[in-house]
Amino acid sequence: MGKRIIWTQQAVSELYEAFLSLYKQSKSIEISKRITTEIYNSTSDLAFNPKMYKIDSLKLNNRGTIRAYEKHTYRISYMIDQNSIYILRVRYARKEPLTF
């Protein structure tokens, strides 16, 4: 049995903003929904292999529990806990990098 995936309020909000941004660019609900759904579903792989991605280099004082990966030019940051995976951020990867 894998770890539980928990989306933070910030990550959910950022995924919704990504949907709106994609819709504004593409004018297609289907494309926007497909991409954001793929981003959302990509986190389910973390439940069974949470260390599959590199340690997040943008996180200050990272003890190795926060990692990140890209999907459809969006950067997903997550934290590994003993029983859960917390999805922390979903950010467009082409923006200026922000440390947190």
C-alpha positions as CSV (number, residue, x, y, z in Angstrom):
1,M,0.0,0.0,0.0
2,G,1.3,3.4,-1.0
3,K,1.4,6.7,0.8
4,R,-1.6,9.0,0.9
5,I,-1.4,12.0,-1.5
6,I,-2.7,15.2,0.1
7,W,-3.0,18.4,-2.0
8,T,-2.5,21.7,0.0
9,Q,-4.9,24.5,-0.5
10,Q,-2.2,26.5,-2.2
11,A,-1.5,23.7,-4.7
12,V,-5.1,23.3,-5.6
13,S,-5.5,27.0,-6.1
14,E,-2.4,27.1,-8.3
15,L,-3.7,24.1,-10.4
16,Y,-6.9,26.0,-10.9
17,E,-5.0,29.1,-12.0
18,A,-3.1,26.9,-14.4
19,F,-6.4,25.7,-15.9
20,L,-7.6,29.3,-16.3
21,S,-4.3,30.4,-17.9
22,L,-4.3,27.4,-20.3
23,Y,-7.9,28.2,-21.2
24,K,-7.1,31.8,-21.9
25,Q,-4.2,30.8,-24.2
26,S,-5.9,27.9,-26.0
27,K,-9.6,28.9,-25.9
28,S,-10.3,25.2,-25.4
29,I,-11.8,23.7,-22.3
30,E,-10.9,20.2,-23.5
31,I,-7.2,21.0,-23.8
32,S,-7.1,22.9,-20.5
33,K,-8.9,20.1,-18.7
34,R,-6.7,17.4,-20.3
35,I,-3.5,19.1,-19.3
36,T,-4.5,19.9,-15.7
37,T,-6.0,16.4,-15.3
38,E,-2.7,14.9,-16.4
39,I,-0.8,17.1,-13.9
40,Y,-3.2,16.0,-11.1
41,N,-3.0,12.3,-12.0
42,S,0.8,12.4,-12.3
43,T,1.0,12.8,-8.5
44,S,-0.5,9.3,-7.9
45,D,2.8,7.7,-9.0
46,L,4.4,9.3,-5.9
47,A,2.4,7.2,-3.6
48,F,4.5,4.1,-4.4
49,N,7.8,5.7,-5.3
50,P,8.1,9.1,-3.6
51,K,11.8,9.5,-4.2
52,M,11.6,9.0,-7.9
53,Y,12.3,12.7,-8.5
54,K,15.3,15.0,-7.6
55,I,15.5,17.0,-4.4
56,D,14.0,20.5,-4.9
57,S,17.0,22.8,-5.5
58,L,14.8,25.9,-5.1
59,K,13.8,25.1,-1.5
60,L,15.9,26.8,1.0
61,N,17.3,24.6,3.9
62,N,15.8,21.5,2.3
63,R,16.5,18.4,4.4
64,G,15.8,16.1,1.4
65,T,12.1,15.8,2.1
66,I,11.0,18.3,-0.5
67,R,11.3,17.2,-4.2
68,A,10.1,18.5,-7.5
69,Y,9.4,17.5,-11.1
70,E,7.9,18.9,-14.3
71,K,4.9,17.9,-16.2
72,H,3.6,19.9,-19.2
73,T,5.9,22.8,-18.3
74,Y,4.5,23.0,-14.8
75,R,6.7,22.4,-11.8
76,I,5.2,20.3,-9.0
77,S,6.8,20.5,-5.6
78,Y,6.0,17.9,-3.0
79,M,7.0,17.0,0.5
80,I,7.5,13.4,1.7
81,D,6.2,12.6,5.2
82,Q,6.2,9.3,7.0
83,N,2.7,8.3,5.9
84,S,1.7,10.9,3.3
85,I,2.9,13.0,0.3
86,Y,1.9,16.7,0.4
87,I,1.6,18.5,-2.9
88,L,2.9,21.9,-2.1
89,R,3.0,23.9,-5.3
90,V,2.1,23.8,-9.0
91,R,3.9,26.6,-10.8
92,Y,4.5,27.4,-14.5
93,A,8.1,26.4,-15.0
94,R,9.0,29.1,-17.5
95,K,8.5,31.9,-14.9
96,E,11.4,33.3,-13.0
97,P,12.3,30.7,-10.3
98,L,11.2,31.5,-6.8
99,T,12.9,30.1,-3.7
100,F,10.7,29.2,-0.8
